[in-house]
Amino acid sequence: MRKELDVATDSPLKKLGISPTHALFRALTAAGRVLSNSALDLLPEATLDDLLGKNVVVLHPDGAYTVHARHVEGFLRRKQSPFS
C-alpha cells in the first residue's frame, strides 16, 4: 500500500519537475506549515495551484500551506533522509 501511495505522490512531482527535497517541502516537513507569502517566494502560484490539484499540499483558510496527508509527509521525509 505504501508503494502505491508513494507513486501517487512522486508522479505529479516528477511531471512538475519538482524534487521532494525542494525548499518548500523541506520547510513543510520541518515546520508543518508555510504561510502563503513564503510559499510564493519558493514556487510560482501556478505551480502551487498544480500541487493543490494533485493533493500534495493543502491551502488553509488562514493562508498557510501544509502537506495534504500523512502519507505525503512520510514520502517527503523518506526522500529527504540521507539514508534513503
C-alpha positions, 0 to 999 in steps of 0.5 A: 500500500505504501508503494502505491501511495508513494507513486501517487505522490512522486508522479505529479512531482516528477511531471512538475519537475519538482524534487521532494527535497525542494525548499518548500517541502523541506520547510513543510516537513520541518515546520508543518506549515508555510504561510502563503507569502513564503510559499510564493517566494519558493514556487510560482502560484501556478505551480502551487495551484498544480500541487493543490490539484494533485493533493500534495499540499493543502491551502488553509483558510488562514493562508498557510500551506501544509502537506495534504496527508500523512502519507505525503509527509512520510514520502517527503521525509523518506526522500529527504533522509540521507539514508534513503 
